[in-house]
Amino acid sequence: MGTLKVVRVTDGRLLFPFDGAEEIGPFDTREAAKSAATLRGREIVQADLRSPEL
């Protein structure tokens, strides 16, 4: 079982998981889990780019 972790490269800030973050999964296949994690990670990065918390 894996865990999604998204870290802002410029300052090392952990964007996900955060307190109260929803769980992702479980999934039936490894491919489904990787696809969902990739999509969620992209959503988190895009949201941070639109409105970064300092």
N, C-alpha and C positions, 0 to 999 in steps of 0.2 A: 504494500500500500504506500503510495506516495503522497506528498504534500506540496501544494502550490506555494511558492515563495516568490514574491516580486520585490526587487530592491532597486531603488533609483540609483543609477550608476554615478551621477555627478556628486552626490553627497553620502551615498550608502544608506539612505533612509529606507526602512522596511515599509513598503506600501501594502503588502498583503502577506500573510494574514494579519489582521488587526483585531483588537478586542471587539467581540460581537459579530465578527465576520461569519457569514453562512458557510456551511460545509459544502464541498463540491463532491458529488457522487453519493453512493458508490455506482460503479459502472460494470457492465457485463464483460467488456473486453478492454484490453490495454489500449487499443486504438481509440475507442470511445473516450476513455479517460484522458488520453493525451490531447485529443481534439478539443474536449471541453476545457481543459487546463489552458491550452493555447488561446482559445477564444476568450476566456475569462481574463487571462493575463493581458491580452491586447486591449480589452475593455478598460482594465485598471490603468494601463499606461496612457491610453488616450484621455481618460478622465483626468489624470495627473497633468498631462500636457496642457489641457484646456484650463485647469484651475489648480495649480500646484499649491500645496500647503507648505509653508516654510517652517 
